[in-house]
Amino acid sequence: MKINSVFSSCYLPPIYYYAQLLKAEQVVIDVNEFFVKQTFRNRCSIFGANGRLDLIVPIENRSSKILMKNMRISNVENWQKNHWKSIESAYRKSPFFEYYEQDLHAFYSTKKYDKLIDFNTDLFFKVNQLLNLKIELIFSESYFVSTTFDLDYRTEISPKNKQLDFNQKPYIQVFSDKVGFQPNLSIIDLLFNEGPNAMNCLKNVI
């Protein structure tokens, strides 16, 4: 049965996030919630040579009372260049890196962003396009209380929630022979390693 769900805006969300998107008939991205530190709102996890590696988008305001839609990116350092170097180092040898490279590289080179929500949203739409994922998407006009929806993933999908290391069917990852399979990484890990088969993998996620 299709369900209505509310999500936070995330930076290249984890695989579990996308697996839940597939189950929803209507998806609301809550841009009017408060920004929460140390979450996927401004970080993603990729698979580097030494295991999991977090890429964190630096932010300007450290206050806990800033709405997600108003959170500004700190561009003092060239974090985009550094993120792309890490992504390229992690996935250059993956089967589909060159296939998607041009589409994603622009977000770390020619495109510049002041607000986190704009960066997250543009990347989100691009990844959805690459996945050929068609969903009904709504951006909130005000904060949504959890009772409004069948499922609320704003708090559940968090790096601190170890239960998200779910029983995911393994797929071949570039460095899995060194440190073993790493579940629930950023969606780009699945995209670079599985390519067009990524959607089938998402459907097998619990």
N, C-alpha and C positions, 0 to 999 in steps of 0.2 A: 504494500500500500504506500502511495506517495505521501510525504509529510512536509509540513512547513517548518523551516528551520531558520535560526538567526545565527550569524557568524560575525566575528571580528574581522576587520581588514588585516591581512597578514602579508609579510614580505616573503614571496615565493613559498607559499604554505606547505606544510608537511603532507605526506601521502594520505594520512588519516583524514585530514581536512577535505581533500578532494573525494575520497571514498564516500564521505557523508553528503557531499554536494550531489553525488549521483542519485542518492535516495530521496532527495527533496524535489518537490514539484515547484515550490516557490522558495527562493533564497533571499533573505534580507541581510545586507551588510550594514552593521550598525556603526555609522561614522560619528554618531553623537554620544557614544560612550566615552568615559574618561580613558585616556591613555594609561596603560599598565606597564610598568617596567619589567624587564627580564622575561618578556613573552615573545611570541612569534610576530607580534605587531611590527617590530623593527629588527627581527633576526630570523635567520634560517640556518638549517644544519645541512652541510654537504659531507661527502665522503672523501677526505684527503688521504695522503699516503700513510699518515699515522692514525687514521680513524676519523671519528666525527670531528667536524670543524664548524664552529659557529661564525657566521658572517653577520655583523651588527651594523645597522645604519645609525650613525651618530645623530643625536638630537640636540636641539638648542636648549629647550626649557626642561628642567628637571622636576618641575612642580608636579604633584600628583593630581592637580585639578585642571588639567588641560584636556579639552576634548580632542578625540582622535583626529577630527577633521581640521583642527587648528595646530596640530603638532608640526613644528618646523624642523627641517633637517639642518644639521650643522655641516657646512661645506668648507670649514677652515682647512681641512686636509682633503686630499683627493681620495676619498673612500671608495668612489666608484671604480677608479683605476685599480685599487688594491683588491676590491671584491672580484673584479674580472680576472685578475691575475690568479687568484685562488681558485676560481671556477675553472679557468683554463688548465691550470696545473692538475686539478682533480679529474677533469673529464676529457682532456685532449685525446686520450687513447680509447675513449668509449666509442661504441659502434656508430652512434648518431650525433656526435658532437658537431661535426662539420655540417651536418644537415640542418641543424638549428642555430648554429653559431651566428650567422648574420642577423637573424631575427632578434636575438637576445643581446648581442654585443652593443647595439645602439643605445640600450638603456644604461650602459656604463661608459659611453664615450661621447656621442653627439648630443644626447638628451640630458638636460640639467633640470634639477627639481629643487623647489623651495619647501614644499610640503610633503610630508610622509605619505599622506593619503593619496596624493596624485601619483607618486612613484609606485606605491603598492597597486593602485587600481590599474594603471597602464600596463604594468607587468602581468597582473592577473588576467586582463583581457587578452593579452598576447599569448599567454600560456594556454588559456582556454581555446584560443584559435588554433594553436599548434596541436592541441589534443582533439580538436574537432568536437569540443564539449559545448553543447547548446542547452543553456538553462535560463529560466526566467529569473532575472536578477533585479532586486530593488535596493536602493540606498535609502536608509532611514532619514526621515525629516525631523525626528526627535528620538530621545532615548526610548528603547522598547523594554518593557518589563517582561520578565521571563515567562509569566503566565500567558502571554499573548501567543506563544508558539508551542508546537508539539515538542520541539527539541531546541535547547539553547546551548550552543557550543562556545560561547564567548569565554567562559571560564574553564571548561573541560579541556579544550585544545590548548595546552600549555606545556612548555618544556619541563615544568615541575611535575607534571602528571605522568608518572612512570607506567601507569596502566595503558598508556598509548603505545607502548612497545608490544603491540598485539601480535597475534599469531598470523603474521603475514607470510604468504608463500614466497620463498626466496627467489630472486632472479640474479643473474650474473652481474656483479659490480666490479669496477676496475681493480680495486684493491682488496676484494673479499678473500683472495687466496692468502693474504697476509694476516688479516685480523678478523676474518669471518664476516658473514652477512650482517649488515646494519639495517634494521627496519625503520620505517617511518621517518626517512630523511625528507629533505625538500623535494617537491614534485619534479624539479629538474634532474634529480638523480635517476628517477624512473624514466623521464623523457629521454635523457642522453643514453641510457643503457638499453631501453626497450623500444624507443621510437614509436611507430604506429601501433605497437602491441601494448602500449602503456594503458590504454583504456580497458583492455581485457584484464590486465593486472589489477586495476582499481576495482573492478567488479568482483574480484576474488578476496578483497579485503573485508575482514569481519567488522 
